[in-house]
């Protein structure tokens, strides 16, 4: 017996209703709230994966400023952004939570209130601390360039600012290694460089602790594997440096020719011409390992330039850059009067281990015979140390 189409319709309708109901039950997270004084402004929700930031939803706000985003839960922790114009609020989504954000358009990223995510609240504190550090370092650099403070005071004050950020961040990390805010705090940067140095033994402790906990409790997250690999690489680098220090001690009793060969460097300059450190024998040489994109580079180069100008013909500078961006390196190096070469392997270079470079800048002084006679410390007067050899 045939069934009429009219009799089938209720069955089809029930099936559609069932599908919709199932979709509504899929795990999802919610970001909602209200942005005052934002009529006709676009609000974006962006996902921050390891390799890219992607817009996943958007809404044009009306006079009420209310918004609501609902997105499928990924099944692992991830970072998101609420973005309006050039301002952004960082969010940490661990599962299927509902996060409420209330703000005012003019102060969207600086005076917002957030509920429903403890990690997001902690991240707010970290972002503000990082912004404060960046601003204070910038102010100190301007003060130094205008000769308002000495070089020693400049270096000391910057270290105080960095230590203040690290103390705040470490307190947060130690309170909960599993928190997304702990991961976030470890990877904050200034001018593209990590504030926490994985090649610093003290900082590496924090990386290892968070990596261990995430590997155990958040293993589904791509960030867990990334952090584990990142930490193991840094640990291997530190072990290599330790082995290198032992090698250097053994070389102290070797003949000069072997010693010189071990310490020689040959790298391309901005014209792609290979320049050897050994070719400068006969002059006092300032051997400088640096990265031009760091906060400290301009002030450091001013100091070197003063010495170079006063001792033209008697002192040479062989400056090795580890900048990963060749274009940025060339733009900086072309304005410098001394020998500027670049290591294209950047932080993967074996030179870091050979010369025990644990941070930038690292500076050595070579005598006229090509021998390393001094590793310059932050407390040393570079000009005075150079003068001793002339």
ChimeraX attribute file (.defattr): number of C-alpha atoms within 10 A of each C-alpha:
attribute: neighborCount
match mode: 1-to-1
recipient: residues
	/A:1	3
	/A:2	4
	/A:3	7
	/A:4	8
	/A:5	8
	/A:6	8
	/A:7	9
	/A:8	10
	/A:9	11
	/A:10	11
	/A:11	11
	/A:12	11
	/A:13	10
	/A:14	11
	/A:15	12
	/A:16	12
	/A:17	12
	/A:18	12
	/A:19	11
	/A:20	11
	/A:21	11
	/A:22	10
	/A:23	10
	/A:24	10
	/A:25	9
	/A:26	11
	/A:27	14
	/A:28	16
	/A:29	19
	/A:30	18
	/A:31	19
	/A:32	16
	/A:33	19
	/A:34	18
	/A:35	24
	/A:36	19
	/A:37	16
	/A:38	22
	/A:39	15
	/A:40	12
	/A:41	17
	/A:42	14
	/A:43	20
	/A:44	20
	/A:45	22
	/A:46	21
	/A:47	19
	/A:48	17
	/A:49	13
	/A:50	11
	/A:51	6
	/A:52	8
	/A:53	13
	/A:54	14
	/A:55	14
	/A:56	12
	/A:57	14
	/A:58	16
	/A:59	15
	/A:60	14
	/A:61	19
	/A:62	16
	/A:63	12
	/A:64	12
	/A:65	21
	/A:66	17
	/A:67	19
	/A:68	14
	/A:69	17
	/A:70	13
	/A:71	15
	/A:72	12
	/A:73	18
	/A:74	16
	/A:75	14
	/A:76	15
	/A:77	19
	/A:78	20
	/A:79	19
	/A:80	21
	/A:81	19
	/A:82	21
	/A:83	19
	/A:84	17
	/A:85	11
	/A:86	7
	/A:87	14
	/A:88	18
	/A:89	20
	/A:90	19
	/A:91	29
	/A:92	24
	/A:93	24
	/A:94	19
	/A:95	16
	/A:96	16
	/A:97	16
	/A:98	17
	/A:99	21
	/A:100	17
	/A:101	21
	/A:102	19
	/A:103	20
	/A:104	17
	/A:105	20
	/A:106	13
	/A:107	11
	/A:108	23
	/A:109	21
	/A:110	15
	/A:111	13
	/A:112	15
	/A:113	15
	/A:114	18
	/A:115	13
	/A:116	15
	/A:117	17
	/A:118	15
	/A:119	18
	/A:120	23
	/A:121	17
	/A:122	20
	/A:123	25
	/A:124	21
	/A:125	16
	/A:126	22
	/A:127	18
	/A:128	13
	/A:129	18
	/A:130	21
	/A:131	15
	/A:132	14
	/A:133	20
	/A:134	17
	/A:135	12
	/A:136	16
	/A:137	21
	/A:138	14
	/A:139	12
	/A:140	18
	/A:141	21
	/A:142	14
	/A:143	14
	/A:144	17
	/A:145	16
	/A:146	9
	/A:147	10
	/A:148	13
	/A:149	16
	/A:150	12
	/A:151	17
	/A:152	12
	/A:153	13
	/A:154	19
	/A:155	19
	/A:156	13
	/A:157	16
	/A:158	19
	/A:159	13
	/A:160	11
	/A:161	15
	/A:162	17
	/A:163	14
	/A:164	14
	/A:165	20
	/A:166	19
	/A:167	11
	/A:168	14
	/A:169	24
	/A:170	17
	/A:171	11
	/A:172	19
	/A:173	23
	/A:174	14
	/A:175	10
	/A:176	13
	/A:177	20
	/A:178	20
	/A:179	23
	/A:180	24
	/A:181	25
	/A:182	25
	/A:183	21
	/A:184	19
	/A:185	25
	/A:186	23
	/A:187	13
	/A:188	16
	/A:189	14
	/A:190	15
	/A:191	10
	/A:192	10
	/A:193	14
	/A:194	12
	/A:195	20
	/A:196	22
	/A:197	17
	/A:198	24
	/A:199	20
	/A:200	14
	/A:201	13
	/A:202	11
	/A:203	16
	/A:204	19
	/A:205	14
	/A:206	20
	/A:207	26
	/A:208	20
	/A:209	15
	/A:210	25
	/A:211	25
	/A:212	17
	/A:213	17
	/A:214	23
	/A:215	18
	/A:216	12
	/A:217	11
	/A:218	19
	/A:219	14
	/A:220	15
	/A:221	16
	/A:222	14
	/A:223	20
	/A:224	23
	/A:225	16
	/A:226	14
	/A:227	19
	/A:228	18
	/A:229	13
	/A:230	15
	/A:231	23
	/A:232	17
	/A:233	15
	/A:234	19
	/A:235	20
	/A:236	12
	/A:237	19
	/A:238	20
	/A:239	14
	/A:240	17
	/A:241	21
	/A:242	13
	/A:243	13
	/A:244	17
	/A:245	16
	/A:246	11
	/A:247	12
	/A:248	16
	/A:249	10
	/A:250	10
	/A:251	14
	/A:252	10
	/A:253	9
	/A:254	10
	/A:255	9
	/A:256	14
	/A:257	9
	/A:258	10
	/A:259	17
	/A:260	16
	/A:261	10
	/A:262	12
	/A:263	16
	/A:264	12
	/A:265	17
	/A:266	15
	/A:267	16
	/A:268	17
	/A:269	19
	/A:270	16
	/A:271	10
	/A:272	10
	/A:273	11
	/A:274	12
	/A:275	17
	/A:276	14
	/A:277	19
	/A:278	16
	/A:279	12
	/A:280	18
	/A:281	15
	/A:282	15
	/A:283	19
	/A:284	24
	/A:285	26
	/A:286	24
	/A:287	20
	/A:288	21
	/A:289	23
	/A:290	23
	/A:291	22
	/A:292	23
	/A:293	20
	/A:294	15
	/A:295	18
	/A:296	18
	/A:297	15
	/A:298	14
	/A:299	17
	/A:300	15
	/A:301	17
	/A:302	12
	/A:303	14
	/A:304	16
	/A:305	16
	/A:306	11
	/A:307	20
	/A:308	19
	/A:309	11
	/A:310	11
	/A:311	15
	/A:312	9
	/A:313	10
	/A:314	13
	/A:315	24
	/A:316	22
	/A:317	22
	/A:318	19
	/A:319	23
	/A:320	24
	/A:321	23
	/A:322	24
	/A:323	21
	/A:324	16
	/A:325	12
	/A:326	15
	/A:327	10
	/A:328	12
	/A:329	20
	/A:330	18
	/A:331	12
	/A:332	14
	/A:333	20
	/A:334	14
	/A:335	8
	/A:336	11
	/A:337	12
	/A:338	16
	/A:339	18
	/A:340	23
	/A:341	27
	/A:342	25
	/A:343	21
	/A:344	16
	/A:345	12
	/A:346	16
	/A:347	13
	/A:348	13
	/A:349	12
	/A:350	15
	/A:351	17
	/A:352	20
	/A:353	19
	/A:354	17
	/A:355	18
	/A:356	17
	/A:357	16
	/A:358	16
	/A:359	13
	/A:360	16
	/A:361	20
	/A:362	19
	/A:363	19
	/A:364	17
	/A:365	22
	/A:366	23
	/A:367	20
	/A:368	17
	/A:369	15
	/A:370	22
	/A:371	18
	/A:372	17
	/A:373	12
	/A:374	15
	/A:375	15
	/A:376	17
	/A:377	11
	/A:378	14
	/A:379	9
	/A:380	11
	/A:381	12
	/A:382	20
	/A:383	14
	/A:384	10
	/A:385	14
	/A:386	19
	/A:387	12
	/A:388	8
	/A:389	15
	/A:390	12
